[in-house]
Amino acid sequence: MAMKIVLAYSGGLDTSVIVPWLRENYDAEVICMAADVGQHEGLDGVRAKALASGASECFVEDLRQSFVEDFVWPTLRVGAVYGRKYLLGTSMARPIMARRQVEVARRVGAAAVAHGCTGKGNDQVRFELTYMALAPQLKVIAPWREWSIRSREDALAYAQARKIPVKVEVGKLYSRDSNLWHLSHEGGPLEDPGFEPEESMYQWTVAPERAPAKPVYIEIAFEAGIPVSVNGKRLGSVPLVERLNDIGARHGIGRVDLVEDRLVGMKSRGVYETPGGTLLYAALSELEQLTLDRRALALKDQIAPRYADLVYEGRWWTTEREALDALVDALMKRVTGTVRLKLYKGSVQVVGRTSPNSLYDHGLATFGAGGDYDQADAAGFIRLFGLPVRAAAAVAARAAKNGKPGVSAGGSGGLDEVALNALLADLVSTGSQ
């Protein structure tokens, strides 16, 4: 009986060629799994294409809601950004795809899983770490690390020789990946970091200079850090992202050009379009400023890059991620409210924010009269806050008096004996209170 292999299938040239290659080289029955995470090109006809390539079956799985709620929202809530710019669109999608692939493998009794990731990219790690975490007994097959095909031309020749139907895009310059969250562009002329992308490369967002001449205002509401409505209309997770993508794209929001560090060690360049995600990051960050105290904000800022690395490196199925999610859940309990944004020709400006949990107290913050803040209390606060500075100044003054070189009072010029004695007495008095 032939071994069953479940292939993560997209319908593109690479995975279409992998189907017959697996049959020929492993004498296997190939079952395809195509994951719908909101690809812009859609998955119409993908099952028929897989079967025409030689697959015995192709499961088309709708993962859009789980992708947003179980992967995008946690990454958004922690504020994870990789390489200072990248909102992790492709990185977040791979663990959910690989998980469903494992589930299909169990369903059909497969002994192996396969993917079409190249040996130079990050995706091979993301897929395979998921396999290891969820089904370590499954054999993993990565054709790009085994076969003799080395170019797109080789793959086309292989498909044509076996009469495999593939769509050939004449003059294709870029490698693209898309889902509900983003659209990425790599390869071709972008491999020159000095090359400015031509406008025709962008497929989603309007050029900022061609965006509407008048700004638009939108309001996004959150509950415990989770987006729930746009302009007062409550929406499910998928429609909400789609709505914000539409608004942001029309106003030229969310373009990023980044030279990033791949997990395998090399630098690469990618151009990303993430219109709705850019709006959500801006709005949620501002709501946190209103509802979290300084120490809580600092803690979030510390763990955000760690979480970004975790997602980028495919370490989703780890205790570390679960622990960080629990921490973020605690931090975000108060982050409920509405943020108003002004969009204009590629820019996002926060112009208003409200929350029932706001820590902003007008009576305390106002420069006018009112509130229970006694400005005279500031003197005692400053004396205590400056205690380490005064102690250091006393030590420096004592050293200067004794003629020790290299000791400075922070540029104060030192203290005379009377001032030194007064300061020391004050320090003793402060310490006894």
Protein Blocks (a to p, Z undefined) as FASTA:
>chain_A
ZZddddddehiaklmmmmmmmmmmnopacddddddehiaklpghklmmmmmnopabdcdd
dfklmmmmmmmmmmmmnopaehhlagolmmmmmmmmmmmmmmmmmmnopabdcdfbdfkb
mklmmmmmmmmmmommbccddfklmmmcfbfklmmmmmmmnopacdddehiabdcdddfk
bccdeehjllpmkbccdfklpmkbccfklgcfbdcddddddeehiafbeehiacdfklmm
mmmmmmmmmnopaiacdddddfklpacddddddfklmmmmmmmmmmmmmmpcfklmmmmm
mmmmmmmmmmmnopmbcfklmmmmmmmmmmmmmmgcddddddeehiacdfbdcdfkbcbd
fklmpmbeedjbdfklmmmmmmmmmmmmmmmmmmmmmmmmnopghiaehhnnpaafklmm
mmmmmmmmmmmZZ
